[in-house]
């Protein structure tokens, strides 16, 4: 059974940093395209950052230069380091793992709230 478990969310002041972690079981993060998505109240879920099986990273323009996605083979985790946080970064952040059109797994999300 595949499980993606996010952690690290919480309340942070604007300008601060937060590190999210996604612990995977049932899949190997190095074999999937792993992504972090977020969903703010009243808005659609959007891709924030992703890392492919060959290590290629991709970021939405809004977070480029502030967020960094990484993965760790030993712990089978994917992290999202978020710096220079803004109130508009407030959202529920979800971990996602996908491979082809068949495999698409989601975590339950972790809330990040950035206060101004």
N, CA, C and O of each residue as an XYZ file, in Angstrom:
464
protein
N       0.842     -1.189      0.000
C       0.000      0.000      0.000
C       0.879      1.241      0.000
O       1.820      1.347      0.787
N       0.568      2.171     -0.881
C       1.359      3.388     -0.991
C       0.865      4.418      0.009
O      -0.339      4.625      0.160
N       1.799      5.061      0.688
C       1.448      6.132      1.612
C       2.461      7.252      1.480
O       3.670      7.024      1.475
N       1.946      8.458      1.375
C       2.763      9.662      1.381
C       2.338     10.479      2.589
O       1.180     10.883      2.696
N       3.269     10.720      3.494
C       2.944     11.389      4.741
C       3.714     12.685      4.843
O       4.939     12.689      4.968
N       2.973     13.802      4.788
C       3.606     15.114      4.882
C       3.763     15.541      6.337
O       2.977     15.164      7.207
N       4.787     16.327      6.569
C       4.995     16.915      7.890
C       5.730     18.233      7.716
O       6.276     18.520      6.650
N       5.738     19.029      8.777
C       6.502     20.276      8.763
C       5.667     21.532      8.617
O       6.199     22.640      8.683
N       4.395     21.380      8.423
C       3.556     22.560      8.300
C       3.406     23.285      9.619
O       3.795     22.777     10.670
N       2.836     24.483      9.554
C       2.623     25.250     10.771
C       2.496     26.721     10.463
O       2.302     27.130      9.318
N       2.609     27.496     11.508
C       2.490     28.957     11.402
C       3.874     29.578     11.364
O       4.735     29.252     12.181
N       4.083     30.477     10.411
C       5.375     31.146     10.279
C       5.131     32.602      9.894
O       4.158     32.916      9.209
N       6.001     33.470     10.330
C       5.873     34.879      9.987
C       6.396     35.135      8.572
O       7.259     34.415      8.072
N       5.864     36.157      7.955
C       6.341     36.542      6.627
C       7.848     36.795      6.678
O       8.368     37.403      7.614
N       8.521     36.311      5.651
C       9.970     36.421      5.601
C      10.696     35.235      6.204
O      11.908     35.089      6.040
N       9.961     34.398      6.894
C      10.555     33.240      7.542
C      10.686     32.044      6.619
O      10.404     32.124      5.423
N      11.117     30.940      7.194
C      11.356     29.712      6.435
C      10.620     28.548      7.071
O      10.296     28.552      8.259
N      10.373     27.562      6.245
C       9.736     26.333      6.705
C      10.198     25.210      5.803
O      10.376     25.397      4.599
N      10.392     24.037      6.393
C      10.805     22.877      5.610
C       9.743     21.803      5.724
O       9.442     21.330      6.820
N       9.182     21.425      4.604
C       8.204     20.352      4.565
C       8.891     19.054      4.170
O       9.855     19.049      3.404
N       8.381     17.968      4.702
C       8.933     16.668      4.371
C       7.802     15.719      3.993
O       6.705     15.782      4.549
N       8.086     14.849      3.049
C       7.124     13.842      2.611
C       7.799     12.485      2.711
O       8.736     12.189      1.970
N       7.314     11.666      3.632
C       7.853     10.325      3.803
C       7.031      9.347      2.978
O       5.816      9.243      3.150
N       7.692      8.639      2.092
C       6.989      7.721      1.202
C       7.188      6.277      1.642
O       8.266      5.879      2.084
N       6.130      5.520      1.509
C       6.208      4.073      1.706
C       5.411      3.419      0.591
O       4.372      3.927      0.172
N       5.910      2.289      0.118
C       5.249      1.594     -0.979
C       5.744      1.993     -2.353
O       5.476      1.309     -3.341
N       6.469      3.102     -2.418
C       7.111      3.519     -3.661
C       8.497      4.061     -3.321
O       8.776      4.419     -2.177
N       9.350      4.115     -4.325
C      10.658      4.732     -4.156
C      10.624      6.110     -4.804
O      10.315      6.236     -5.989
N      10.935      7.122     -4.044
C      10.811      8.492     -4.545
C      11.744      8.750     -5.717
O      11.496      9.655     -6.514
N      12.806      7.973     -5.834
C      13.741      8.176     -6.938
C      13.236      7.569     -8.243
O      13.831      7.783     -9.299
N      12.155      6.823     -8.176
C      11.620      6.192     -9.377
C      10.360      6.874     -9.883
O       9.821      6.497    -10.924
N       9.891      7.868     -9.158
C       8.682      8.587     -9.507
C       8.994     10.063     -9.738
O      10.020     10.572     -9.286
N       8.108     10.732    -10.436
C       8.126     12.193    -10.423
C       7.394     12.620     -9.166
O       6.194     12.395     -9.014
N       8.137     13.236     -8.277
C       7.570     13.669     -7.000
C       7.311     15.166     -7.048
O       8.125     15.934     -7.561
N       6.189     15.562     -6.519
C       5.840     16.967     -6.572
C       5.217     17.461     -5.293
O       4.676     16.689     -4.501
N       5.300     18.753     -5.104
C       4.580     19.441     -4.040
C       3.552     20.345     -4.705
O       3.877     21.151     -5.577
N       2.324     20.195     -4.278
C       1.220     21.021     -4.737
C       0.699     21.807     -3.536
O       0.980     21.469     -2.386
N      -0.051     22.844     -3.820
C      -0.700     23.576     -2.740
C      -2.091     24.023     -3.178
O      -2.375     24.211     -4.361
N      -2.929     24.181     -2.181
C      -4.289     24.648     -2.434
C      -4.679     25.651     -1.367
O      -4.774     25.326     -0.183
N      -4.900     26.867     -1.807
C      -5.357     27.921     -0.917
C      -6.888     27.926     -0.907
O      -7.516     27.438     -1.846
N      -7.483     28.471      0.143
C      -8.955     28.505      0.217
C      -9.573     29.175     -1.006
O      -9.186     30.281     -1.383
N     -10.527     28.500     -1.613
C     -11.220     29.059     -2.756
C     -10.467     28.990     -4.064
O     -10.927     29.506     -5.083
N      -9.309     28.353     -4.039
C      -8.498     28.269     -5.246
C      -8.252     26.825     -5.637
O      -8.406     25.913     -4.825
N      -7.868     26.628     -6.894
C      -7.564     25.293     -7.371
C      -6.198     24.849     -6.864
O      -5.330     25.668     -6.562
N      -6.032     23.547     -6.779
C      -4.733     23.008     -6.403
C      -3.742     23.300     -7.522
O      -4.058     23.144     -8.702
N      -2.542     23.723     -7.141
C      -1.546     24.069     -8.144
C      -0.212     23.410     -7.825
O       0.137     23.185     -6.666
N       0.516     23.110     -8.885
C       1.851     22.544     -8.711
C       2.808     23.641     -8.272
O       2.838     24.725     -8.855
N       3.583     23.351     -7.247
C       4.578     24.294     -6.743
C       5.972     23.920     -7.233
O       6.712     24.763     -7.741
N       6.317     22.657     -7.075
C       7.647     22.203     -7.473
C       7.594     20.705     -7.725
O       6.770     19.992     -7.153
N       8.484     20.241     -8.588
C       8.554     18.814     -8.860
C       9.982     18.404     -9.130
O      10.831     19.226     -9.473
N      10.233     17.108     -8.966
C      11.532     16.547     -9.278
C      11.299     15.198     -9.942
O      10.595     14.339     -9.412
N      11.906     15.030    -11.117
C      11.691     13.805    -11.868
C      12.636     12.706    -11.395
O      13.503     12.929    -10.549
N      12.450     11.522    -11.957
C      13.280     10.398    -11.552
C      14.757     10.631    -11.895
O      15.638     10.069    -11.245
N      15.026     11.448    -12.904
C      16.428     11.725    -13.230
C      16.953     12.958    -12.516
O      18.073     13.396    -12.777
N      16.158     13.520    -11.621
C      16.621     14.624    -10.794
C      16.332     16.015    -11.330
O      16.744     17.006    -10.727
N      15.640     16.104    -12.439
C      15.307     17.409    -12.987
C      14.237     18.080    -12.135
O      13.203     17.484    -11.831
N      14.496     19.321    -11.756
C      13.541     20.051    -10.922
C      12.795     21.107    -11.742
O      13.286     21.615    -12.750
N      11.614     21.405    -11.271
C      10.778     22.401    -11.939
C      10.021     23.173    -10.874
O       9.558     22.596     -9.890
N       9.896     24.484    -11.072
C       9.218     25.328    -10.093
C       8.236     26.261    -10.792
O       8.472     26.715    -11.911
N       7.143     26.531    -10.116
C       6.245     27.563    -10.609
C       6.938     28.903    -10.411
O       7.690     29.073     -9.451
N       6.696     29.856    -11.304
C       7.417     31.138    -11.266
C       7.301     31.835     -9.915
O       8.240     32.498     -9.475
N       6.163     31.690     -9.260
C       5.929     32.404     -8.000
C       6.888     32.004     -6.885
O       7.089     32.762     -5.937
N       7.477     30.824     -6.994
C       8.334     30.361     -5.903
C       9.792     30.214     -6.321
O      10.634     29.868     -5.492
N      10.105     30.469     -7.578
C      11.479     30.325     -8.044
C      12.410     31.222     -7.235
O      12.122     32.396     -7.005
N      13.518     30.651     -6.815
C      14.477     31.396     -6.019
C      14.168     31.406     -4.533
O      15.003     31.823     -3.731
N      12.979     30.951     -4.154
C      12.600     30.910     -2.736
C      12.421     29.486     -2.222
O      12.746     29.195     -1.071
N      11.910     28.608     -3.062
C      11.644     27.227     -2.660
C      12.640     26.290     -3.338
O      13.089     26.538     -4.457
N      12.971     25.219     -2.642
C      13.847     24.204     -3.203
C      13.293     22.820     -2.893
O      13.019     22.495     -1.738
N      13.133     22.012     -3.928
C      12.687     20.632     -3.741
C      13.900     19.717     -3.785
O      14.824     19.931     -4.569
N      13.891     18.706     -2.945
C      14.996     17.757     -2.910
C      14.458     16.397     -2.489
O      13.330     16.282     -2.011
N      15.269     15.384     -2.671
C      14.860     14.046     -2.267
C      16.045     13.328     -1.642
O      17.200     13.651     -1.922
N      15.756     12.377     -0.818
C      16.789     11.608     -0.146
C      16.522     10.122     -0.337
O      15.490      9.601      0.084
N      17.470      9.453     -0.979
C      17.306      8.029     -1.272
C      17.267      7.195      0.008
O      16.444      6.289      0.134
N      18.139      7.495      0.941
C      18.257      6.667      2.149
C      16.982      6.672      2.980
O      16.546      5.634      3.478
N      16.393      7.846      3.122
C      15.190      7.941      3.950
C      13.912      7.850      3.121
O      12.811      7.795      3.670
N      14.065      7.834      1.793
C      12.911      7.771      0.896
C      11.934      8.920      1.155
O      10.727      8.715      1.282
N      12.482     10.121      1.229
C      11.678     11.298      1.490
C      11.915     12.367      0.430
O      12.932     12.384     -0.263
N      10.958     13.233      0.338
C      11.055     14.408     -0.525
C      10.808     15.625      0.349
O       9.865     15.643      1.140
N      11.635     16.622      0.215
C      11.518     17.822      1.048
C      11.238     19.048      0.194
O      11.576     19.102     -0.989
N      10.617     20.018      0.821
C      10.425     21.319      0.183
C      10.903     22.366      1.176
O      10.259     22.608      2.197
N      12.021     22.976      0.874
C      12.548     24.059      1.691
C      11.953     25.363      1.188
O      12.112     25.721      0.021
N      11.276     26.057      2.064
C      10.598     27.286      1.682
C      11.205     28.449      2.446
O      11.168     28.479      3.676
N      11.754     29.393      1.729
C      12.366     30.581      2.318
C      11.622     31.828      1.867
O      10.857     31.808      0.903
N      11.864     32.899      2.582
C      11.251     34.192      2.240
C       9.745     34.037      2.033
O       9.192     34.496      1.034
N       9.108     33.398      2.970
C       7.684     33.107      2.827
C       6.841     34.369      2.847
O       7.147     35.344      3.533
N       5.777     34.314      2.076
C       4.848     35.439      1.946
C       3.454     34.986      2.378
O       3.152     33.794      2.325
N       2.608     35.911      2.801
C       1.240     35.528      3.179
C       0.521     34.774      2.060
O      -0.308     33.905      2.334
N       0.824     35.091      0.823
C       0.169     34.410     -0.292
C       0.634     32.971     -0.475
O       0.080     32.243     -1.299
N       1.637     32.556      0.279
C       2.058     31.155      0.261
C       1.194     30.299      1.185
O       1.329     29.075      1.215
N       0.320     30.941      1.929
C      -0.561     30.213      2.832
C      -1.450     29.257      2.040
O      -2.147     29.659      1.109
N      -1.410     27.983      2.432
C      -2.159     26.958      1.714
C      -1.956     25.620      2.412
O      -1.123     25.482      3.307
N      -2.733     24.649      1.981
C      -2.450     23.264      2.340
C      -1.500     22.724      1.274
O      -1.771     22.824      0.078
N      -0.404     22.162      1.716
C       0.610     21.638      0.812
C       0.502     20.118      0.760
O       0.451     19.440      1.786
N       0.469     19.608     -0.466
C       0.289     18.178     -0.696
C       1.504     17.584     -1.408
O       2.083     18.195     -2.305
N       1.862     16.404     -0.992
C       2.907     15.633     -1.666
C       2.250     14.728     -2.700
O       1.188     14.153     -2.460
N       2.895     14.616     -3.842
C       2.355     13.794     -4.926
C       3.468     12.967     -5.547
O       4.605     13.420     -5.681
N       3.116     11.748     -5.921
C       4.049     10.888     -6.637
C       3.343     10.285     -7.829
O       2.274      9.690     -7.693
N       3.938     10.437     -8.996
C       3.302      9.893    -10.178
C       4.312      9.236    -11.106
O       5.483      9.611    -11.166
N       3.804      8.233    -11.832
C       4.620      7.543    -12.819
C       3.710      7.181    -13.978
O       2.760      6.416    -13.813
N       3.998      7.731    -15.153
C       3.161      7.487    -16.314
C       1.748      7.973    -16.069
O       1.517      8.936    -15.338
N       0.805      7.280    -16.701
C      -0.603      7.655    -16.544
C      -1.316      6.772    -15.538
O      -2.483      6.994    -15.215
N      -0.610      5.776    -15.051
C      -1.265      4.782    -14.199
C      -1.151      5.086    -12.730
O      -2.102      4.881    -11.975
N      -0.017      5.567    -12.318
C       0.252      5.730    -10.899
C       0.258      7.199    -10.516
O       1.023      8.000    -11.052
N      -0.613      7.530     -9.578
C      -0.749      8.914     -9.138
C      -1.207      8.893     -7.689
O      -2.366      8.590     -7.405
N      -0.303      9.212     -6.775
C      -0.588      9.090     -5.351
C      -0.486     10.445     -4.666
O       0.332     11.290     -5.028
N      -1.343     10.625     -3.664
C      -1.396     11.877     -2.932
C      -1.286     11.642     -1.436
O      -1.751     10.635     -0.903
N      -0.657     12.600     -0.780
C      -0.703     12.629      0.669
C      -1.935     13.392      1.113
O      -2.708     13.878      0.287
N      -2.112     13.494      2.412
C      -3.289     14.159      2.962
C      -3.094     15.654      3.155
O      -4.055     16.382      3.402
N      -1.881     16.104      3.045
C      -1.623     17.529      3.107
C      -1.182     18.020      4.471
O      -1.445     17.394      5.498
N      -0.510     19.147      4.453
C      -0.092     19.813      5.682
C      -0.298     21.311      5.508
O       0.045     21.881      4.473
N      -0.860     21.939      6.532
C      -1.214     23.352      6.442
C      -0.007     24.231      6.728
O       0.705     24.033      7.713
N       0.211     25.198      5.858
C       1.219     26.229      6.082
C       0.504     27.573      6.110
O      -0.191     27.941      5.163
N       0.681     28.286      7.188
C       0.061     29.601      7.331
C       1.152     30.628      7.550
O       1.956     30.508      8.475
N       1.177     31.634      6.697
C       2.172     32.687      6.778
C       1.478     33.967      7.227
O       0.595     34.486      6.544
N       1.890     34.460      8.373
C       1.273     35.660      8.919
C       2.054     36.890      8.482
O       3.276     36.856      8.333
N       1.318     37.975      8.281
C       1.965     39.221      7.823
C       2.392     40.074      8.994
O       2.950     41.154      8.800
